[in-house]
Amino acid sequence: MARAAARARLRRPARRQGASPPPVGEPVRRFRAVVAYDGASFAGWQRQRDVVAVQEILEVALEEATGLPVTVSGAGRTDAGVHAEGQVAAFDSRTALPAQALKHLCDHLLPDDVRVLRVDDAAPGFDPQRECVGKLYRYLIRLGSDPSPAWRHTAWRVAGPLDVAAMRLAAAHLVGTHDFRAFRSDPGPERRAESTVRTVTRLDVDEAFGLVRIEAEGPGFLYMMVRNLSASLVEVGSRRRPPSWAGEVLAARD
């Protein structure tokens, strides 16, 4: 069902009906792609049974472009509604099409809310998740009681003022290598036993033009970890908790 829905969202077929199929080469080639998307109408990155995800719409576009089944893997998963500016993905194909031709075909196939920024040939076995050196998550918070249509898909609206200085003090407790179990949502039985030690190399908070921006950077994060970190900083910024509370939550590992 999701595959059919994803195919229906493509702009137009890559090839005219009855046209010659694209050239197919013998060896399997590995490709690296950089992807950007507006996640408002997607159920996140990972392919799912009944709803359209970014991974799925990329796969059907590449299948149309090459005439061959394609499985795309990403550097990480994103949740429903999350946007991306430079997510790395990889896929294998026996196509003889140049990498630039694949990008060009994706430009014509994909809807306006998904873009393949570049496609390159990659080394065999390239793994965007294992070889990722860093991820940057950004939360934008729109301050004020009136919702703004311009920000409804890209910012979290918080009515009251936020104490940004207090948020920075709280964030300082969370930078470094720690057990972040307290900031992980339950990932389900398959991932529940994984290590909860992670490294946050940067957790910045700033404010400009009525927006508070939270940026978290590190090699990788737990399920819902950045969302929970951001929500905790807002608790402090709303003055419902003192800055030291963030460190107490971290130490509790609950």
Disulfide bonds with the S-S distance in Angstrom:
none
